[in-house]
Amino acid sequence: MQNKKGLVLVYTGNGKGKTTAALGLALRAVGHEEEVFIIQFMKGDEKYGEVQAIKQYFPKVQLVQKGLNTFVKKGHPSSQDLKLAKEGLNLARDVISSGKYDLVILDEINVAVNYGLLTEQDILNLITLKPDFTTLVLTGRYVSEKIMEQADMISEVKEIKHHYHQGIAAQSGIEY
């Protein structure tokens, strides 16, 4: 849909639902026959519900994970964490500049910057590559001021209450 105005959308905050909001946007875009590409930074578990659903039901959506199936240690990322983040950045650069996609979601990219896997400038450079019709979604806590300045929309998901604090562990279909 190259007659659309592409936007830069940010989902951030300390609450649950940033990735879920971005995935909802992907679902909406597919409903309009749009091409969607999702790169998940710092995630590497094929068992995530969205990975399985996209493989099975959404052939127009491409999803690539660029992370390990372990948590990244803030301030001390492994060499593999850094390598995968750089691969994700290079893939994002290729996908965005290809002009083939109406919607590109870079899931947890704000966290990748905050954890030192990527730089703020890396993300600002991706924004400048974006074709006019492509919407770029950046998710994750800790979005920087400079990235926020470039955004057309920012939604902050704020935690009011979370079942985790009641001792309820992460559940399939809810957290992953």
RACORZI-V264269 format. One line per field, one symbol per residue. phi: phi as a letter, one per 30 degrees, with the letter a starting at -180 (. if undefined). psi: psi as a letter, one per 40 degrees, with the letter a starting at -180 (. if undefined). A space follows every 10 residues. Layout:
BEGIN
phi = ???
psi = ???
END
This chain:
BEGIN
phi = .dcdcdbccb cbjccdkdde dddddddddd dcidcbbbcc dibbcddeed ddddedcbdd ccbbcbacdb dddeibdddd eddddddddd deedddddic cdbbccdidd dedddidbce dededddddd decdcccccj didddddddd ddbbccccdc abdedcidde bdicca
psi = geeihiihhh haieiheddd dddddddddd dffihhhhhh iehfheehdd ddddddegee hhhhhgiifi ihhhefiidd dddddddddd ddddddedee hdhhhghedd ddddeediid ddddddddeh idehhhhhii ifiiddddde idhhhhhhhd ihddeeehih iiecd.
END
